[in-house]
Amino acid sequence: MIDRLVNRIKKLQAPVVVGLDPMLSYVPEQVQKKAFQEYGETLEGAAEAVWQFNKAIVDATCDLIPGVKPQAAMYEQFGVPGMAAFEKTVSYCQSKGLLVIGDIKRGDIGSTSAAYAAGHLGSVQVGSRSLEGFHEDFATVNPYLGSDGIEPFLQVCREHKKGIFVLVKTSNPSSGEFQDQLVDGRPLYELVGEKVASWGESFCGEEYSYVGAVVGATYPEMGRVLRKIMPKAYILVPGYGAQGGTAEDLKPFFNKDGLGAVVNSSRGIICAWKNEKYQKFGPENYADASRQAVLDMIGDIRSIL
Ligand SMILES: O=C(O)c1cc(=O)[nH]c(=O)n1[C@@H]1O[C@H](COP(=O)(O)O)[C@@H](O)[C@H]1O
């Protein structure tokens, strides 16, 4: 999968994923209204609204981008119908040729991680049949339970040719509270970065490892150090746009050849129709506003590569 992702990034010259993170308040009123007419003001109605919202944005942007990153929490908030909308979104994106990074941030004791890995990246045995649950191409994982929480993901990635992005240094303001703590004089995120490099060593595609990392655009200097510590890891970089990360901040995450990082934007793209800059599109053309925001993001990133 990492090879497919890298090849699509190269082909489209667009190291970008769109974060499909729909809150109901991001969905224009006409879309909500239609869904509620059909399903009522219910969780089913909300899930239908976010699914229709996603679908239009995917249709409007899929020729420009290598992949998407749906955040599971945004769907879980709508309960069982929400998770059905999550799966429907994953399937639809894959049918359009997009790579899907399931932003699930899971990780647990080994036996529980094995179930997460099977459900999201692998398959479960049901009698004589091997069945897939959410079937994303990649998943984000939390390494803070240690290696035995990661191993089951590595195993499933090996068997099913999938990939993971391990949280190394997150974009949020308080990420330093634990992640920057010094251990033998070195910040914890650097030690996690070294682990990511070693987990990925025996696990490489053509140029990059199936084990990638998540490092926030809001910490470019740390990104520079981590880029060196994990030479084979693709870095998923959230924090551009809505969280304040700029194109200039993204520079240290990329290698000289313009590869090595893929940048996520969620609200910056899916809420573009609410942004003054894209006001001319109006709520009815929200997907066109998203397309323009993607084009602007790609142009912005190309300008620093
Ligand atoms: O794993 C992630 O994707 C992630 C890690 C991180 O450090 N920071 C971060 O913002 N994210 C996710 O990236 C997305 C950022 O959304 P926007 O700030 O709206 O672009 C959300 O889905 C976050 O959950």
The ligand as an ORCA input file, in Angstrom:
! r2SCAN-3c Opt
* xyz 0 1
  O      -3.556     11.239     13.541
  C      -3.987     12.299     13.085
  O      -4.441     12.347     11.955
  C      -3.820     13.533     13.874
  C      -2.701     13.595     14.668
  C      -2.322     14.815     15.218
  O      -1.276     14.950     15.825
  N      -3.122     15.897     15.019
  C      -4.279     15.836     14.285
  O      -4.936     16.878     14.118
  N      -4.677     14.634     13.763
  C      -5.966     14.530     13.034
  O      -5.897     15.306     11.847
  C      -7.120     15.995     11.595
  C      -6.881     17.480     11.642
  O      -8.029     18.178     11.275
  P      -8.001     19.741     10.851
  O      -7.301     20.453     11.941
  O      -9.448     20.079     10.728
  O      -7.250     19.808      9.535
  C      -8.095     15.458     12.625
  O      -8.706     14.307     12.078
  C      -7.201     15.041     13.773
  O      -7.782     14.014     14.551
*
